[in-house]
Amino acid sequence: MIVIFGVSIGILASGDAGDPPGKCRNSDFDLESPTSAGLRDAITDPELAAQFQQRWDAFEAQLDAGSPASVTFEEGELTSRVSKWVDDTAASLKDPTICIYDSKAEARATAEIPYLAKIPFLGSVYETDVRVLGRIDLSGEHPEITVIELDAGDIPDRAVDPIQDDLEDILNDRLADYDIEHDYTVTYREGQLEISGQP
């Protein structure tokens, strides 16, 4: 199941949506308010990636033993796990950051987009910053991604729209190889992703 997070969130990742790597914007951020909290950390740390794995394994073991369970991950744990996946798979991504907001997740990194080879004058591989907002559904037979919004740096909208359409299909085709073994529910909260499971 950890691979699912790596593949789904990791491949989604790409992006400059204005915020630096390792930072998430608080939902109540207000440029005009001096007391607004602004940005929060979503640091990358190998120890957080290991912590994610240990907590996920304990969660799965409880479900395998026949008991309901839940686990909540912070943005740093998610970002660190995706960074490890990027390193392990040599994915064409740099500086991934995972942010969790009410009802959705955001993935950002710098990505190489070979798809742009099909667009005249852009060449074969284009490196850009991209931000993806989306959700993962773990309630079916296989995980399923819904891409809500895709911003791709300076790439014009006419080029982004087909990328967004294809991205969701590509992700879900890859995720169809992963069977969901338990009944999961995903809850998005500011800064946290909770996964509840039934055996």
Buried (B, 14 or more C-beta within 10 A) or exposed (E): BBBBBBBBBBBBBBBBBEBEBBBBBBEEEEEEEEEEEEBBEBBBEEEBBBBBBEBBEEBBEBBEEEEEBBBBBBBBBBBBBBBBBBEEBEBBBBBBBBBBBEEBBBBBBBBBBEBBEEBEEBEEEBEBBBBBBBBBBBEEEBBBBEBBEBBBBEBEEEBBEEBBEEBBEBBBEBBEEBEBEBEBEBBBEBBBBBBBBEE
